[in-house]
Structures are given as structure tokens and as C-alpha cells.
Amino acid sequence: MNPTVFAQTAGLLVLSNLFMTWAWYGHLKTLHDKPLWIAIAASWGIALFEYMLMVPANRAGFTTMSLAQLKILQEVITLLVFVPFALLVMKQPLKLDFLWAALCMCGAVYFIFR
């Protein structure tokens, strides 16, 4: 596996996940009092930027990683982005379940990347 390609892929996926998380959940905080169609339109607009980062990330990553490795990398990054978002933006309580989920993801990373 090429470390440069891995770093580029991971970096783009982190940025993509920032947009994805906001598109999926940000409207619950900022647009909860607006009509559903506004939340959908705003989320789709944000998701455009997610896809503009995610597609090149997956194309680059697929040159040196398997599809399963790309998927697990994406899921780990999703958890790394989602937990701070849930805590800091959505003011959700910190739960031990986040740790257990992270440990399960470590197992997934081990088995897919070994």
C-alpha cells in the first residue's frame, strides 16, 4: 500500500465526512423549524461538496486498496468525525458505547487490512 495515496485518500475522506455529517444531521439543529423540503434541499447542496471529495478519494484509494479496505477506512473516519460532531455541535452526552464501537472498528480494521 502506498502511504502517500493512503494519506491523500484518508484526508479527502475526512473532509468528505465533515460535509456528510453536516448534511445528514446538521439540519436537525439548524433547520428543525423549517419545512422538510428546505432541509432536504440544504442537505443535498451540502452533499454535493461531500461527493466532490469522496469520489476522488475513492478513486485514488482504489489504486492501492481493496474495496473492503476503502469501506472500513470510510467507516472509521465516519466514527472519528461523528463523535465530536455529536458531542460538540449536537450537545449529545458522551457514552461508553462510543468506546465499544471504536473497539469493534479496530477489530474490523485489523481483519480487513491484515
PDB file as gemmi writes it, atoms N, CA and C in Angstrom:
CRYST1    1.000    1.000    1.000  90.00  90.00  90.00 P 1                      
ATOM      1  N   MET A   1       0.849  -1.179   0.000  1.00  0.00           N  
ATOM      2  CA  MET A   1       0.000   0.000   0.000  1.00  0.00           C  
ATOM      3  C   MET A   1       0.895   1.243   0.000  1.00  0.00           C  
ATOM      4  N   ASN A   2       0.576   2.168  -0.847  1.00  0.00           N  
ATOM      5  CA  ASN A   2       1.330   3.408  -0.989  1.00  0.00           C  
ATOM      6  C   ASN A   2       0.906   4.384   0.114  1.00  0.00           C  
ATOM      7  N   PRO A   3       1.858   4.771   1.017  1.00  0.00           N  
ATOM      8  CA  PRO A   3       1.497   5.666   2.121  1.00  0.00           C  
ATOM      9  C   PRO A   3       0.992   7.032   1.661  1.00  0.00           C  
ATOM     10  N   THR A   4       1.492   7.534   0.552  1.00  0.00           N  
ATOM     11  CA  THR A   4       1.047   8.830   0.043  1.00  0.00           C  
ATOM     12  C   THR A   4      -0.400   8.758  -0.424  1.00  0.00           C  
ATOM     13  N   VAL A   5      -0.722   7.707  -1.148  1.00  0.00           N  
ATOM     14  CA  VAL A   5      -2.092   7.526  -1.622  1.00  0.00           C  
ATOM     15  C   VAL A   5      -3.032   7.318  -0.434  1.00  0.00           C  
ATOM     16  N   PHE A   6      -2.584   6.536   0.560  1.00  0.00           N  
ATOM     17  CA  PHE A   6      -3.394   6.306   1.758  1.00  0.00           C  
ATOM     18  C   PHE A   6      -3.680   7.625   2.470  1.00  0.00           C  
ATOM     19  N   ALA A   7      -2.658   8.455   2.649  1.00  0.00           N  
ATOM     20  CA  ALA A   7      -2.827   9.737   3.340  1.00  0.00           C  
ATOM     21  C   ALA A   7      -3.746  10.667   2.537  1.00  0.00           C  
ATOM     22  N   GLN A   8      -3.570  10.705   1.235  1.00  0.00           N  
ATOM     23  CA  GLN A   8      -4.426  11.538   0.386  1.00  0.00           C  
ATOM     24  C   GLN A   8      -5.872  11.061   0.477  1.00  0.00           C  
ATOM     25  N   THR A   9      -6.075   9.751   0.392  1.00  0.00           N  
ATOM     26  CA  THR A   9      -7.420   9.184   0.469  1.00  0.00           C  
ATOM     27  C   THR A   9      -8.054   9.479   1.819  1.00  0.00           C  
ATOM     28  N   ALA A  10      -7.313   9.233   2.890  1.00  0.00           N  
ATOM     29  CA  ALA A  10      -7.844   9.473   4.237  1.00  0.00           C  
ATOM     30  C   ALA A  10      -8.163  10.949   4.446  1.00  0.00           C  
ATOM     31  N   GLY A  11      -7.295  11.828   3.985  1.00  0.00           N  
ATOM     32  CA  GLY A  11      -7.535  13.266   4.141  1.00  0.00           C  
ATOM     33  C   GLY A  11      -8.793  13.725   3.417  1.00  0.00           C  
ATOM     34  N   LEU A  12      -8.954  13.260   2.175  1.00  0.00           N  
ATOM     35  CA  LEU A  12     -10.149  13.619   1.416  1.00  0.00           C  
ATOM     36  C   LEU A  12     -11.407  13.028   2.047  1.00  0.00           C  
ATOM     37  N   LEU A  13     -11.292  11.808   2.591  1.00  0.00           N  
ATOM     38  CA  LEU A  13     -12.445  11.189   3.240  1.00  0.00           C  
ATOM     39  C   LEU A  13     -12.823  11.908   4.537  1.00  0.00           C  
ATOM     40  N   VAL A  14     -11.841  12.413   5.255  1.00  0.00           N  
ATOM     41  CA  VAL A  14     -12.148  13.205   6.461  1.00  0.00           C  
ATOM     42  C   VAL A  14     -12.937  14.452   6.069  1.00  0.00           C  
ATOM     43  N   LEU A  15     -12.449  15.167   5.071  1.00  0.00           N  
ATOM     44  CA  LEU A  15     -13.158  16.364   4.617  1.00  0.00           C  
ATOM     45  C   LEU A  15     -14.550  16.014   4.097  1.00  0.00           C  
ATOM     46  N   SER A  16     -14.633  14.943   3.331  1.00  0.00           N  
ATOM     47  CA  SER A  16     -15.922  14.491   2.816  1.00  0.00           C  
ATOM     48  C   SER A  16     -16.883  14.180   3.955  1.00  0.00           C  
ATOM     49  N   ASN A  17     -16.379  13.524   4.989  1.00  0.00           N  
ATOM     50  CA  ASN A  17     -17.223  13.159   6.129  1.00  0.00           C  
ATOM     51  C   ASN A  17     -17.696  14.362   6.919  1.00  0.00           C  
ATOM     52  N   LEU A  18     -16.910  15.412   6.962  1.00  0.00           N  
ATOM     53  CA  LEU A  18     -17.372  16.635   7.619  1.00  0.00           C  
ATOM     54  C   LEU A  18     -18.624  17.162   6.926  1.00  0.00           C  
ATOM     55  N   PHE A  19     -18.590  17.181   5.598  1.00  0.00           N  
ATOM     56  CA  PHE A  19     -19.766  17.610   4.843  1.00  0.00           C  
ATOM     57  C   PHE A  19     -20.916  16.616   5.002  1.00  0.00           C  
ATOM     58  N   MET A  20     -20.596  15.315   4.926  1.00  0.00           N  
ATOM     59  CA  MET A  20     -21.628  14.296   5.020  1.00  0.00           C  
ATOM     60  C   MET A  20     -22.357  14.364   6.362  1.00  0.00           C  
ATOM     61  N   THR A  21     -21.599  14.485   7.432  1.00  0.00           N  
ATOM     62  CA  THR A  21     -22.204  14.515   8.758  1.00  0.00           C  
ATOM     63  C   THR A  21     -23.096  15.733   8.911  1.00  0.00           C  
ATOM     64  N   TRP A  22     -22.644  16.864   8.410  1.00  0.00           N  
ATOM     65  CA  TRP A  22     -23.471  18.065   8.490  1.00  0.00           C  
ATOM     66  C   TRP A  22     -24.724  17.912   7.617  1.00  0.00           C  
ATOM     67  N   ALA A  23     -24.572  17.341   6.421  1.00  0.00           N  
ATOM     68  CA  ALA A  23     -25.727  17.149   5.543  1.00  0.00           C  
ATOM     69  C   ALA A  23     -26.743  16.201   6.167  1.00  0.00           C  
ATOM     70  N   TRP A  24     -26.270  15.155   6.813  1.00  0.00           N  
ATOM     71  CA  TRP A  24     -27.170  14.154   7.390  1.00  0.00           C  
ATOM     72  C   TRP A  24     -27.831  14.623   8.675  1.00  0.00           C  
ATOM     73  N   TYR A  25     -27.069  15.337   9.521  1.00  0.00           N  
ATOM     74  CA  TYR A  25     -27.568  15.619  10.869  1.00  0.00           C  
ATOM     75  C   TYR A  25     -27.640  17.096  11.230  1.00  0.00           C  
ATOM     76  N   GLY A  26     -26.937  17.954  10.524  1.00  0.00           N  
ATOM     77  CA  GLY A  26     -26.908  19.369  10.870  1.00  0.00           C  
ATOM     78  C   GLY A  26     -28.269  20.036  10.809  1.00  0.00           C  
ATOM     79  N   HIS A  27     -29.099  19.598   9.884  1.00  0.00           N  
ATOM     80  CA  HIS A  27     -30.439  20.191   9.761  1.00  0.00           C  
ATOM     81  C   HIS A  27     -31.290  19.951  11.004  1.00  0.00           C  
ATOM     82  N   LEU A  28     -30.964  18.906  11.769  1.00  0.00           N  
ATOM     83  CA  LEU A  28     -31.720  18.631  12.997  1.00  0.00           C  
ATOM     84  C   LEU A  28     -31.544  19.749  14.019  1.00  0.00           C  
ATOM     85  N   LYS A  29     -30.406  20.426  13.935  1.00  0.00           N  
ATOM     86  CA  LYS A  29     -30.139  21.529  14.858  1.00  0.00           C  
ATOM     87  C   LYS A  29     -30.511  22.878  14.247  1.00  0.00           C  
ATOM     88  N   THR A  30     -30.150  23.075  12.994  1.00  0.00           N  
ATOM     89  CA  THR A  30     -30.269  24.418  12.412  1.00  0.00           C  
ATOM     90  C   THR A  30     -31.561  24.650  11.635  1.00  0.00           C  
ATOM     91  N   LEU A  31     -32.177  23.603  11.142  1.00  0.00           N  
ATOM     92  CA  LEU A  31     -33.367  23.769  10.306  1.00  0.00           C  
ATOM     93  C   LEU A  31     -34.583  23.020  10.856  1.00  0.00           C  
ATOM     94  N   HIS A  32     -34.567  22.697  12.125  1.00  0.00           N  
ATOM     95  CA  HIS A  32     -35.650  21.900  12.707  1.00  0.00           C  
ATOM     96  C   HIS A  32     -37.015  22.586  12.643  1.00  0.00           C  
ATOM     97  N   ASP A  33     -37.015  23.901  12.540  1.00  0.00           N  
ATOM     98  CA  ASP A  33     -38.282  24.640  12.499  1.00  0.00           C  
ATOM     99  C   ASP A  33     -38.684  25.042  11.075  1.00  0.00           C  
ATOM    100  N   LYS A  34     -37.928  24.579  10.091  1.00  0.00           N  
ATOM    101  CA  LYS A  34     -38.219  24.895   8.683  1.00  0.00           C  
ATOM    102  C   LYS A  34     -38.961  23.726   8.039  1.00  0.00           C  
ATOM    103  N   PRO A  35     -39.628  23.982   6.911  1.00  0.00           N  
ATOM    104  CA  PRO A  35     -40.289  22.886   6.198  1.00  0.00           C  
ATOM    105  C   PRO A  35     -39.280  21.821   5.757  1.00  0.00           C  
ATOM    106  N   LEU A  36     -39.753  20.599   5.662  1.00  0.00           N  
ATOM    107  CA  LEU A  36     -38.891  19.476   5.303  1.00  0.00           C  
ATOM    108  C   LEU A  36     -38.192  19.696   3.970  1.00  0.00           C  
ATOM    109  N   TRP A  37     -38.867  20.281   2.994  1.00  0.00           N  
ATOM    110  CA  TRP A  37     -38.244  20.457   1.681  1.00  0.00           C  
ATOM    111  C   TRP A  37     -37.030  21.365   1.758  1.00  0.00           C  
ATOM    112  N   ILE A  38     -37.032  22.317   2.674  1.00  0.00           N  
ATOM    113  CA  ILE A  38     -35.862  23.199   2.841  1.00  0.00           C  
ATOM    114  C   ILE A  38     -34.690  22.409   3.411  1.00  0.00           C  
ATOM    115  N   ALA A  39     -34.965  21.577   4.396  1.00  0.00           N  
ATOM    116  CA  ALA A  39     -33.903  20.741   4.974  1.00  0.00           C  
ATOM    117  C   ALA A  39     -33.331  19.790   3.927  1.00  0.00           C  
ATOM    118  N   ILE A  40     -34.209  19.224   3.113  1.00  0.00           N  
ATOM    119  CA  ILE A  40     -33.748  18.306   2.063  1.00  0.00           C  
ATOM    120  C   ILE A  40     -32.889  19.047   1.042  1.00  0.00           C  
ATOM    121  N   ALA A  41     -33.346  20.198   0.595  1.00  0.00           N  
ATOM    122  CA  ALA A  41     -32.581  20.977  -0.394  1.00  0.00           C  
ATOM    123  C   ALA A  41     -31.223  21.399   0.167  1.00  0.00           C  
ATOM    124  N   ALA A  42     -31.217  21.856   1.401  1.00  0.00           N  
ATOM    125  CA  ALA A  42     -29.950  22.264   2.024  1.00  0.00           C  
ATOM    126  C   ALA A  42     -29.007  21.068   2.162  1.00  0.00           C  
ATOM    127  N   SER A  43     -29.547  19.938   2.585  1.00  0.00           N  
ATOM    128  CA  SER A  43     -28.719  18.740   2.741  1.00  0.00           C  
ATOM    129  C   SER A  43     -28.146  18.279   1.406  1.00  0.00           C  
ATOM    130  N   TRP A  44     -28.941  18.337   0.356  1.00  0.00           N  
ATOM    131  CA  TRP A  44     -28.450  17.961  -0.964  1.00  0.00           C  
ATOM    132  C   TRP A  44     -27.356  18.917  -1.432  1.00  0.00           C  
ATOM    133  N   GLY A  45     -27.525  20.184  -1.144  1.00  0.00           N  
ATOM    134  CA  GLY A  45     -26.496  21.153  -1.509  1.00  0.00           C  
ATOM    135  C   GLY A  45     -25.175  20.885  -0.809  1.00  0.00           C  
ATOM    136  N   ILE A  46     -25.259  20.541   0.469  1.00  0.00           N  
ATOM    137  CA  ILE A  46     -24.057  20.207   1.232  1.00  0.00           C  
ATOM    138  C   ILE A  46     -23.457  18.898   0.724  1.00  0.00           C  
ATOM    139  N   ALA A  47     -24.314  17.928   0.411  1.00  0.00           N  
ATOM    140  CA  ALA A  47     -23.847  16.620  -0.056  1.00  0.00           C  
ATOM    141  C   ALA A  47     -23.086  16.724  -1.372  1.00  0.00           C  
ATOM    142  N   LEU A  48     -23.380  17.731  -2.175  1.00  0.00           N  
ATOM    143  CA  LEU A  48     -22.617  17.922  -3.413  1.00  0.00           C  
ATOM    144  C   LEU A  48     -21.129  18.044  -3.104  1.00  0.00           C  
ATOM    145  N   PHE A  49     -20.803  18.830  -2.072  1.00  0.00           N  
ATOM    146  CA  PHE A  49     -19.394  19.004  -1.697  1.00  0.00           C  
ATOM    147  C   PHE A  49     -18.816  17.715  -1.121  1.00  0.00           C  
ATOM    148  N   GLU A  50     -19.647  16.966  -0.411  1.00  0.00           N  
ATOM    149  CA  GLU A  50     -19.205  15.658   0.088  1.00  0.00           C  
ATOM    150  C   GLU A  50     -18.770  14.780  -1.081  1.00  0.00           C  
ATOM    151  N   TYR A  51     -19.611  14.696  -2.093  1.00  0.00           N  
ATOM    152  CA  TYR A  51     -19.314  13.843  -3.239  1.00  0.00           C  
ATOM    153  C   TYR A  51     -18.123  14.350  -4.043  1.00  0.00           C  
ATOM    154  N   MET A  52     -17.938  15.661  -4.092  1.00  0.00           N  
ATOM    155  CA  MET A  52     -16.790  16.217  -4.815  1.00  0.00           C  
ATOM    156  C   MET A  52     -15.467  15.832  -4.159  1.00  0.00           C  
ATOM    157  N   LEU A  53     -15.510  15.455  -2.896  1.00  0.00           N  
ATOM    158  CA  LEU A  53     -14.318  14.996  -2.184  1.00  0.00           C  
ATOM    159  C   LEU A  53     -14.257  13.468  -2.105  1.00  0.00           C  
ATOM    160  N   MET A  54     -15.407  12.838  -1.907  1.00  0.00           N  
ATOM    161  CA  MET A  54     -15.450  11.397  -1.718  1.00  0.00           C  
ATOM    162  C   MET A  54     -15.106  10.629  -2.998  1.00  0.00           C  
ATOM    163  N   VAL A  55     -15.613  11.082  -4.134  1.00  0.00           N  
ATOM    164  CA  VAL A  55     -15.349  10.360  -5.382  1.00  0.00           C  
ATOM    165  C   VAL A  55     -13.854  10.347  -5.716  1.00  0.00           C  
ATOM    166  N   PRO A  56     -13.150  11.488  -5.675  1.00  0.00           N  
ATOM    167  CA  PRO A  56     -11.700  11.423  -5.930  1.00  0.00           C  
ATOM    168  C   PRO A  56     -10.955  10.618  -4.859  1.00  0.00           C  
ATOM    169  N   ALA A  57     -11.420  10.683  -3.623  1.00  0.00           N  
ATOM    170  CA  ALA A  57     -10.776   9.901  -2.554  1.00  0.00           C  
ATOM    171  C   ALA A  57     -10.863   8.415  -2.863  1.00  0.00           C  
ATOM    172  N   ASN A  58     -12.046   7.958  -3.233  1.00  0.00           N  
ATOM    173  CA  ASN A  58     -12.208   6.532  -3.532  1.00  0.00           C  
ATOM    174  C   ASN A  58     -11.472   6.118  -4.797  1.00  0.00           C  
ATOM    175  N   ARG A  59     -11.438   6.990  -5.775  1.00  0.00           N  
ATOM    176  CA  ARG A  59     -10.689   6.666  -6.996  1.00  0.00           C  
ATOM    177  C   ARG A  59      -9.199   6.526  -6.701  1.00  0.00           C  
ATOM    178  N   ALA A  60      -8.675   7.453  -5.911  1.00  0.00           N  
ATOM    179  CA  ALA A  60      -7.251   7.380  -5.555  1.00  0.00           C  
ATOM    180  C   ALA A  60      -6.983   6.157  -4.687  1.00  0.00           C  
ATOM    181  N   GLY A  61      -7.814   5.968  -3.688  1.00  0.00           N  
ATOM    182  CA  GLY A  61      -7.606   4.849  -2.766  1.00  0.00           C  
ATOM    183  C   GLY A  61      -7.694   3.496  -3.428  1.00  0.00           C  
ATOM    184  N   PHE A  62      -8.572   3.373  -4.420  1.00  0.00           N  
ATOM    185  CA  PHE A  62      -8.770   2.085  -5.086  1.00  0.00           C  
ATOM    186  C   PHE A  62      -7.562   1.674  -5.925  1.00  0.00           C  
ATOM    187  N   THR A  63      -6.617   2.597  -6.140  1.00  0.00           N  
ATOM    188  CA  THR A  63      -5.403   2.232  -6.879  1.00  0.00           C  
ATOM    189  C   THR A  63      -4.482   1.368  -6.032  1.00  0.00           C  
ATOM    190  N   THR A  64      -4.600   1.462  -4.686  1.00  0.00           N  
ATOM    191  CA  THR A  64      -3.712   0.667  -3.830  1.00  0.00           C  
ATOM    192  C   THR A  64      -4.447  -0.104  -2.730  1.00  0.00           C  
ATOM    193  N   MET A  65      -5.740   0.140  -2.551  1.00  0.00           N  
ATOM    194  CA  MET A  65      -6.514  -0.552  -1.525  1.00  0.00           C  
ATOM    195  C   MET A  65      -7.647  -1.333  -2.170  1.00  0.00           C  
ATOM    196  N   SER A  66      -8.064  -2.365  -1.460  1.00  0.00           N  
ATOM    197  CA  SER A  66      -9.225  -3.115  -1.934  1.00  0.00           C  
ATOM    198  C   SER A  66     -10.496  -2.340  -1.605  1.00  0.00           C  
ATOM    199  N   LEU A  67     -11.591  -2.765  -2.192  1.00  0.00           N  
ATOM    200  CA  LEU A  67     -12.878  -2.139  -1.925  1.00  0.00           C  
ATOM    201  C   LEU A  67     -13.239  -2.268  -0.443  1.00  0.00           C  
ATOM    202  N   ALA A  68     -12.987  -3.424   0.140  1.00  0.00           N  
ATOM    203  CA  ALA A  68     -13.277  -3.632   1.564  1.00  0.00           C  
ATOM    204  C   ALA A  68     -12.430  -2.715   2.443  1.00  0.00           C  
ATOM    205  N   GLN A  69     -11.170  -2.532   2.086  1.00  0.00           N  
ATOM    206  CA  GLN A  69     -10.303  -1.630   2.851  1.00  0.00           C  
ATOM    207  C   GLN A  69     -10.810  -0.195   2.766  1.00  0.00           C  
ATOM    208  N   LEU A  70     -11.236   0.226   1.584  1.00  0.00           N  
ATOM    209  CA  LEU A  70     -11.792   1.572   1.433  1.00  0.00           C  
ATOM    210  C   LEU A  70     -13.034   1.745   2.305  1.00  0.00           C  
ATOM    211  N   LYS A  71     -13.882   0.729   2.337  1.00  0.00           N  
ATOM    212  CA  LYS A  71     -15.116   0.823   3.112  1.00  0.00           C  
ATOM    213  C   LYS A  71     -14.834   0.911   4.607  1.00  0.00           C  
ATOM    214  N   ILE A  72     -13.936   0.101   5.107  1.00  0.00           N  
ATOM    215  CA  ILE A  72     -13.607   0.137   6.539  1.00  0.00           C  
ATOM    216  C   ILE A  72     -12.934   1.452   6.891  1.00  0.00           C  
ATOM    217  N   LEU A  73     -12.044   1.936   6.030  1.00  0.00           N  
ATOM    218  CA  LEU A  73     -11.424   3.246   6.263  1.00  0.00           C  
ATOM    219  C   LEU A  73     -12.505   4.316   6.362  1.00  0.00           C  
ATOM    220  N   GLN A  74     -13.473   4.282   5.455  1.00  0.00           N  
ATOM    221  CA  GLN A  74     -14.577   5.235   5.467  1.00  0.00           C  
ATOM    222  C   GLN A  74     -15.355   5.144   6.782  1.00  0.00           C  
ATOM    223  N   GLU A  75     -15.638   3.943   7.252  1.00  0.00           N  
ATOM    224  CA  GLU A  75     -16.417   3.776   8.482  1.00  0.00           C  
ATOM    225  C   GLU A  75     -15.662   4.267   9.712  1.00  0.00           C  
ATOM    226  N   VAL A  76     -14.363   4.017   9.753  1.00  0.00           N  
ATOM    227  CA  VAL A  76     -13.553   4.507  10.875  1.00  0.00           C  
ATOM    228  C   VAL A  76     -13.548   6.037  10.880  1.00  0.00           C  
ATOM    229  N   ILE A  77     -13.353   6.626   9.720  1.00  0.00           N  
ATOM    230  CA  ILE A  77     -13.354   8.085   9.619  1.00  0.00           C  
ATOM    231  C   ILE A  77     -14.722   8.634   9.986  1.00  0.00           C  
ATOM    232  N   THR A  78     -15.782   7.959   9.561  1.00  0.00           N  
ATOM    233  CA  THR A  78     -17.123   8.397   9.916  1.00  0.00           C  
ATOM    234  C   THR A  78     -17.294   8.462  11.427  1.00  0.00           C  
ATOM    235  N   LEU A  79     -16.835   7.446  12.126  1.00  0.00           N  
ATOM    236  CA  LEU A  79     -16.940   7.440  13.588  1.00  0.00           C  
ATOM    237  C   LEU A  79     -16.075   8.549  14.200  1.00  0.00           C  
ATOM    238  N   LEU A  80     -14.880   8.755  13.654  1.00  0.00           N  
ATOM    239  CA  LEU A  80     -13.991   9.800  14.175  1.00  0.00           C  
ATOM    240  C   LEU A  80     -14.567  11.204  13.972  1.00  0.00           C  
ATOM    241  N   VAL A  81     -15.335  11.385  12.917  1.00  0.00           N  
ATOM    242  CA  VAL A  81     -15.964  12.687  12.658  1.00  0.00           C  
ATOM    243  C   VAL A  81     -17.277  12.809  13.425  1.00  0.00           C  
ATOM    244  N   PHE A  82     -18.052  11.723  13.467  1.00  0.00           N  
ATOM    245  CA  PHE A  82     -19.381  11.777  14.070  1.00  0.00           C  
ATOM    246  C   PHE A  82     -19.343  12.024  15.572  1.00  0.00           C  
ATOM    247  N   VAL A  83     -18.454  11.379  16.285  1.00  0.00           N  
ATOM    248  CA  VAL A  83     -18.448  11.507  17.749  1.00  0.00           C  
ATOM    249  C   VAL A  83     -18.197  12.954  18.184  1.00  0.00           C  
ATOM    250  N   PRO A  84     -17.163  13.628  17.692  1.00  0.00           N  
ATOM    251  CA  PRO A  84     -17.016  15.043  18.076  1.00  0.00           C  
ATOM    252  C   PRO A  84     -18.201  15.899  17.637  1.00  0.00           C  
ATOM    253  N   PHE A  85     -18.758  15.628  16.460  1.00  0.00           N  
ATOM    254  CA  PHE A  85     -19.933  16.359  15.996  1.00  0.00           C  
ATOM    255  C   PHE A  85     -21.097  16.166  16.967  1.00  0.00           C  
ATOM    256  N   ALA A  86     -21.341  14.928  17.361  1.00  0.00           N  
ATOM    257  CA  ALA A  86     -22.440  14.637  18.281  1.00  0.00           C  
ATOM    258  C   ALA A  86     -22.236  15.343  19.619  1.00  0.00           C  
ATOM    259  N   LEU A  87     -21.004  15.345  20.099  1.00  0.00           N  
ATOM    260  CA  LEU A  87     -20.712  15.951  21.399  1.00  0.00           C  
ATOM    261  C   LEU A  87     -20.711  17.473  21.338  1.00  0.00           C  
ATOM    262  N   LEU A  88     -20.006  18.039  20.364  1.00  0.00           N  
ATOM    263  CA  LEU A  88     -19.779  19.486  20.334  1.00  0.00           C  
ATOM    264  C   LEU A  88     -20.902  20.270  19.660  1.00  0.00           C  
ATOM    265  N   VAL A  89     -21.411  19.759  18.558  1.00  0.00           N  
ATOM    266  CA  VAL A  89     -22.430  20.501  17.813  1.00  0.00           C  
ATOM    267  C   VAL A  89     -23.833  20.159  18.313  1.00  0.00           C  
ATOM    268  N   MET A  90     -24.102  18.867  18.445  1.00  0.00           N  
ATOM    269  CA  MET A  90     -25.455  18.436  18.816  1.00  0.00           C  
ATOM    270  C   MET A  90     -25.653  18.320  20.325  1.00  0.00           C  
ATOM    271  N   LYS A  91     -24.560  18.534  21.081  1.00  0.00           N  
ATOM    272  CA  LYS A  91     -24.635  18.525  22.555  1.00  0.00           C  
ATOM    273  C   LYS A  91     -25.192  17.210  23.102  1.00  0.00           C  
ATOM    274  N   GLN A  92     -24.820  16.106  22.475  1.00  0.00           N  
ATOM    275  CA  GLN A  92     -25.231  14.791  22.947  1.00  0.00           C  
ATOM    276  C   GLN A  92     -24.278  14.350  24.055  1.00  0.00           C  
ATOM    277  N   PRO A  93     -24.741  13.537  24.981  1.00  0.00           N  
ATOM    278  CA  PRO A  93     -23.869  13.091  26.070  1.00  0.00           C  
ATOM    279  C   PRO A  93     -22.824  12.091  25.577  1.00  0.00           C  
ATOM    280  N   LEU A  94     -21.664  12.124  26.213  1.00  0.00           N  
ATOM    281  CA  LEU A  94     -20.613  11.150  25.923  1.00  0.00           C  
ATOM    282  C   LEU A  94     -21.035   9.812  26.528  1.00  0.00           C  
ATOM    283  N   LYS A  95     -21.006   8.770  25.723  1.00  0.00           N  
ATOM    284  CA  LYS A  95     -21.424   7.455  26.186  1.00  0.00           C  
ATOM    285  C   LYS A  95     -20.289   6.456  26.012  1.00  0.00           C  
ATOM    286  N   LEU A  96     -20.264   5.497  26.895  1.00  0.00           N  
ATOM    287  CA  LEU A  96     -19.288   4.431  26.800  1.00  0.00           C  
ATOM    288  C   LEU A  96     -19.478   3.631  25.512  1.00  0.00           C  
ATOM    289  N   ASP A  97     -20.667   3.681  24.957  1.00  0.00           N  
ATOM    290  CA  ASP A  97     -20.942   2.971  23.703  1.00  0.00           C  
ATOM    291  C   ASP A  97     -20.038   3.440  22.572  1.00  0.00           C  
ATOM    292  N   PHE A  98     -19.616   4.705  22.594  1.00  0.00           N  
ATOM    293  CA  PHE A  98     -18.685   5.198  21.574  1.00  0.00           C  
ATOM    294  C   PHE A  98     -17.358   4.433  21.654  1.00  0.00           C  
ATOM    295  N   LEU A  99     -16.906   4.150  22.856  1.00  0.00           N  
ATOM    296  CA  LEU A  99     -15.672   3.379  23.034  1.00  0.00           C  
ATOM    297  C   LEU A  99     -15.841   1.968  22.502  1.00  0.00           C  
ATOM    298  N   TRP A 100     -16.952   1.323  22.835  1.00  0.00           N  
ATOM    299  CA  TRP A 100     -17.179  -0.049  22.367  1.00  0.00           C  
ATOM    300  C   TRP A 100     -17.254  -0.083  20.844  1.00  0.00           C  
ATOM    301  N   ALA A 101     -17.916   0.893  20.265  1.00  0.00           N  
ATOM    302  CA  ALA A 101     -17.994   0.961  18.802  1.00  0.00           C  
ATOM    303  C   ALA A 101     -16.601   1.126  18.198  1.00  0.00           C  
ATOM    304  N   ALA A 102     -15.786   1.968  18.822  1.00  0.00           N  
ATOM    305  CA  ALA A 102     -14.417   2.181  18.328  1.00  0.00           C  
ATOM    306  C   ALA A 102     -13.596   0.897  18.423  1.00  0.00           C  
ATOM    307  N   LEU A 103     -13.771   0.162  19.493  1.00  0.00           N  
ATOM    308  CA  LEU A 103     -13.046  -1.103  19.639  1.00  0.00           C  
ATOM    309  C   LEU A 103     -13.482  -2.112  18.571  1.00  0.00           C  
ATOM    310  N   CYS A 104     -14.764  -2.146  18.280  1.00  0.00           N  
ATOM    311  CA  CYS A 104     -15.246  -3.021  17.201  1.00  0.00           C  
ATOM    312  C   CYS A 104     -14.631  -2.608  15.867  1.00  0.00           C  
ATOM    313  N   MET A 105     -14.527  -1.307  15.645  1.00  0.00           N  
ATOM    314  CA  MET A 105     -13.927  -0.814  14.399  1.00  0.00           C  
ATOM    315  C   MET A 105     -12.448  -1.194  14.322  1.00  0.00           C  
ATOM    316  N   CYS A 106     -11.751  -1.174  15.461  1.00  0.00           N  
ATOM    317  CA  CYS A 106     -10.346  -1.606  15.467  1.00  0.00           C  
ATOM    318  C   CYS A 106     -10.233  -3.053  15.012  1.00  0.00           C  
ATOM    319  N   GLY A 107     -11.153  -3.884  15.474  1.00  0.00           N  
ATOM    320  CA  GLY A 107     -11.179  -5.268  15.021  1.00  0.00           C  
ATOM    321  C   GLY A 107     -11.420  -5.365  13.525  1.00  0.00           C  
ATOM    322  N   ALA A 108     -12.353  -4.577  13.014  1.00  0.00           N  
ATOM    323  CA  ALA A 108     -12.650  -4.565  11.584  1.00  0.00           C  
ATOM    324  C   ALA A 108     -11.422  -4.132  10.786  1.00  0.00           C  
ATOM    325  N   VAL A 109     -10.751  -3.099  11.266  1.00  0.00           N  
ATOM    326  CA  VAL A 109      -9.527  -2.632  10.581  1.00  0.00           C  
ATOM    327  C   VAL A 109      -8.484  -3.747  10.551  1.00  0.00           C  
ATOM    328  N   TYR A 110      -8.295  -4.404  11.677  1.00  0.00           N  
ATOM    329  CA  TYR A 110      -7.312  -5.492  11.738  1.00  0.00           C  
ATOM    330  C   TYR A 110      -7.619  -6.564  10.691  1.00  0.00           C  
ATOM    331  N   PHE A 111      -8.860  -7.043  10.691  1.00  0.00           N  
ATOM    332  CA  PHE A 111      -9.187  -8.147   9.799  1.00  0.00           C  
ATOM    333  C   PHE A 111      -9.163  -7.768   8.323  1.00  0.00           C  
ATOM    334  N   ILE A 112      -9.532  -6.542   7.997  1.00  0.00           N  
ATOM    335  CA  ILE A 112      -9.563  -6.143   6.586  1.00  0.00           C  
ATOM    336  C   ILE A 112      -8.173  -5.771   6.059  1.00  0.00           C  
ATOM    337  N   PHE A 113      -7.330  -5.188   6.920  1.00  0.00           N  
ATOM    338  CA  PHE A 113      -6.016  -4.727   6.462  1.00  0.00           C  
ATOM    339  C   PHE A 113      -4.889  -5.727   6.702  1.00  0.00           C  
ATOM    340  N   ARG A 114      -5.158  -6.850   7.343  1.00  0.00           N  
ATOM    341  CA  ARG A 114      -4.056  -7.812   7.616  1.00  0.00           C  
ATOM    342  C   ARG A 114      -3.613  -8.509   6.363  1.00  0.00           C  
TER     343      ARG A 114                                                      
END                                                                             
